[in-house]
Amino acid sequence: MKTLVTKHLILRPLKITDVDDFYAYAKKPNIGPMAGWAPHHSIQESYEILKMMIKENEVWGITLKHEDRLIGTIGLHVRNFDNAMLNQKEVGYVIDEPYWGKGYTPEAVEAVLDYAFDTLELTKVLCGHATNNLQSERVIKKSGFIYTHEEVRNHFDHTPITIKMYALNHDQYKEWKHDKLKDKI
C-alpha cells in the first residue's frame, strides 16, 4: 500500500501501534454508526479489527502531516463479485469528530481517487452514505461523485438501511479535477 501525501495529511498503512487512537474514536456512539458499523466496546475489539484491516491491506490511516496520530481511516473495497469483474471499488472513510468540517475528508478522498484512477487504473469508484449522514453526503458531492441510485443494505444491527449510491469513472474524475483547478485560477 503506497503512502499518499496531501497538503495537510499523510495517508499511510495502518500499524498495530495505532490501536489506542483507533479505539479512542471507534468507541464513540456518533462515529461508527454513521459509517455502518457498531461502536467498539473494548480496546481488544479495536485491536482485532485493526489486525484484520492491516492484513486486508485496503485501508489507509489518516494522519495530520505534523502529527503521526491516527484521526481516521479511508479505504478502497471490493464489495461484490460484479465490482471485482468490472474493475471498480467502493471508497469508504471515517474521521474523528474534532476533525469534521475542516476539509480533511474531501482532501483524503481526492488523494485516494488519484491513486485509484492513476495507479490502480480502476474504471469506476463508487461511494455511498446512509440517507441520514449529511456530512458524508457533502464530502461525496464535494469530491465530484454523481448520484446513481439507492440501495438497501444491512446496518451493523442487522436492520435494513437505505444507502444513496454515487459513482465516478476515470473521465468524469479528470473533468472534475480540471474544473476544480480552473476555478482556482
C-alpha positions as CSV (number, residue, x, y, z in Angstrom):
1,M,0.0,0.0,0.0
2,K,1.5,3.3,-1.1
3,T,1.7,6.2,1.3
4,L,-0.3,9.2,-0.1
5,V,0.6,12.8,0.9
6,T,-1.7,15.8,0.5
7,K,-1.5,19.4,1.6
8,H,-2.5,18.6,5.2
9,L,-2.5,14.9,5.5
10,I,-0.5,11.7,5.3
11,L,-2.4,8.6,4.3
12,R,-0.3,5.7,5.4
13,P,-0.5,2.0,6.0
14,L,-2.1,1.1,9.4
15,K,0.0,-0.3,12.2
16,I,-0.8,-2.1,15.4
17,T,0.5,0.8,17.4
18,D,-2.5,2.8,16.1
19,V,-4.8,0.8,18.3
20,D,-5.2,3.4,21.1
21,D,-6.0,6.2,18.7
22,F,-8.3,3.9,16.7
23,Y,-10.2,2.9,19.8
24,A,-10.5,6.5,21.0
25,Y,-12.7,7.4,18.1
26,A,-14.2,4.0,17.2
27,K,-15.9,3.7,20.6
28,K,-17.8,7.0,20.1
29,P,-21.5,6.5,19.6
30,N,-21.7,9.0,16.7
31,I,-18.7,7.7,14.6
32,G,-19.2,4.1,13.7
33,P,-23.0,4.0,13.2
34,M,-22.7,6.8,10.6
35,A,-20.3,4.6,8.7
36,G,-22.3,1.5,9.1
37,W,-20.5,-0.2,12.0
38,A,-21.2,-0.5,15.7
39,P,-19.2,1.5,18.2
40,H,-16.3,-0.6,19.6
41,H,-16.9,-2.0,23.1
42,S,-13.3,-2.6,24.1
43,I,-9.7,-1.9,23.0
44,Q,-9.4,-5.7,22.3
45,E,-12.2,-5.3,19.7
46,S,-10.4,-2.4,18.1
47,Y,-7.2,-4.4,18.1
48,E,-8.8,-7.4,16.3
49,I,-10.4,-5.1,13.7
50,L,-7.2,-3.2,13.2
51,K,-5.3,-6.5,12.7
52,M,-7.9,-7.5,10.1
53,M,-7.6,-4.2,8.3
54,I,-3.8,-4.4,8.2
55,K,-4.0,-8.0,6.8
56,E,-6.5,-7.0,4.1
57,N,-4.3,-4.0,3.1
58,E,-7.2,-2.0,1.7
59,V,-7.3,0.8,4.3
60,W,-5.0,3.8,4.9
61,G,-4.7,5.5,8.2
62,I,-5.4,9.2,8.0
63,T,-2.9,11.4,10.0
64,L,-2.1,15.1,10.0
65,K,1.2,15.9,8.4
66,H,2.6,17.4,11.6
67,E,1.5,14.6,13.9
68,D,1.6,10.8,13.2
69,R,-1.5,10.1,15.2
70,L,-4.5,8.3,13.6
71,I,-7.5,10.5,13.2
72,G,-9.4,8.3,10.8
73,T,-9.3,5.7,8.0
74,I,-10.1,5.6,4.3
75,G,-10.1,2.6,2.1
76,L,-10.9,1.1,-1.3
77,H,-13.0,-2.0,-1.1
78,V,-14.4,-4.6,-3.5
79,R,-17.9,-5.1,-2.1
80,N,-19.1,-7.8,-4.5
81,F,-18.2,-10.1,-7.4
82,D,-19.6,-7.7,-10.0
83,N,-17.4,-4.9,-8.8
84,A,-14.3,-7.1,-9.0
85,M,-15.2,-8.2,-12.5
86,L,-15.8,-4.6,-13.6
87,N,-12.6,-3.3,-12.1
88,Q,-14.3,-0.9,-9.7
89,K,-14.1,-0.4,-5.9
90,E,-16.0,1.5,-3.3
91,V,-14.4,4.2,-1.2
92,G,-15.3,4.3,2.5
93,Y,-14.0,6.7,5.1
94,V,-14.4,7.7,8.7
95,I,-12.8,10.6,10.6
96,D,-12.9,11.6,14.3
97,E,-15.3,14.3,15.1
98,P,-12.8,17.0,16.2
99,Y,-11.7,17.0,12.5
100,W,-15.1,17.3,10.9
101,G,-15.7,20.4,8.8
102,K,-12.0,21.1,8.2
103,G,-11.9,19.8,4.7
104,Y,-9.7,16.8,5.6
105,T,-12.0,14.1,4.4
106,P,-12.5,15.6,0.9
107,E,-8.7,16.0,0.7
108,A,-8.2,12.4,1.6
109,V,-10.9,11.2,-0.8
110,E,-9.2,13.2,-3.6
111,A,-5.8,11.6,-2.9
112,V,-7.4,8.1,-2.9
113,L,-9.3,8.9,-6.2
114,D,-6.0,9.9,-7.8
115,Y,-4.4,6.7,-6.7
116,A,-7.5,4.6,-7.8
117,F,-7.5,6.0,-11.3
118,D,-3.8,6.7,-12.0
119,T,-2.1,3.9,-10.2
120,L,-4.7,1.1,-9.9
121,E,-6.3,2.1,-13.2
122,L,-9.8,1.4,-11.9
123,T,-12.7,2.0,-14.3
124,K,-15.0,3.3,-11.6
125,V,-15.1,4.3,-8.0
126,L,-18.3,4.0,-6.0
127,C,-19.3,5.7,-2.8
128,G,-22.4,5.7,-0.6
129,H,-23.9,7.1,2.5
130,A,-26.8,6.4,4.7
131,T,-29.6,8.8,4.0
132,N,-29.2,10.4,7.4
133,N,-25.5,11.0,7.1
134,L,-25.5,14.5,5.7
135,Q,-21.8,15.1,6.5
136,S,-20.8,12.2,4.2
137,E,-23.2,13.4,1.5
138,R,-21.4,16.8,1.5
139,V,-18.0,15.0,1.2
140,I,-19.2,12.9,-1.7
141,K,-20.7,15.8,-3.6
142,K,-17.5,17.9,-3.0
143,S,-15.5,15.1,-4.4
144,G,-17.3,15.1,-7.8
145,F,-19.3,11.9,-7.4
146,I,-22.5,11.6,-9.4
147,Y,-25.7,10.1,-7.8
148,T,-26.7,6.8,-9.3
149,H,-29.3,5.1,-7.2
150,E,-30.5,4.0,-3.7
151,E,-30.0,0.5,-2.3
152,V,-30.8,-1.2,0.9
153,R,-28.1,-2.8,3.0
154,N,-28.0,-4.3,6.4
155,H,-26.8,-1.9,9.1
156,F,-24.5,-3.2,11.8
157,D,-27.5,-4.1,14.0
158,H,-28.9,-6.1,11.0
159,T,-31.8,-3.7,10.3
160,P,-32.2,-2.6,6.7
161,I,-30.8,0.9,5.9
162,T,-31.2,2.9,2.7
163,I,-27.9,4.0,1.2
164,K,-27.6,6.6,-1.5
165,M,-25.0,5.5,-4.0
166,Y,-22.7,7.6,-6.2
167,A,-20.1,6.7,-8.9
168,L,-17.3,8.4,-10.7
169,N,-15.4,7.0,-13.7
170,H,-12.0,8.0,-14.9
171,D,-13.1,10.6,-17.4
172,Q,-15.6,12.2,-15.0
173,Y,-12.9,12.4,-12.4
174,K,-10.4,14.0,-14.7
175,E,-13.1,16.5,-15.8
176,W,-13.9,17.3,-12.2
177,K,-10.2,17.8,-11.4
178,H,-9.8,20.1,-14.4
179,D,-12.8,22.2,-13.5
180,K,-11.6,22.4,-9.9
181,L,-8.2,23.7,-11.0
182,K,-9.8,26.1,-13.4
183,D,-11.9,27.5,-10.6
184,K,-8.7,28.3,-8.6
185,I,-7.3,30.4,-11.4
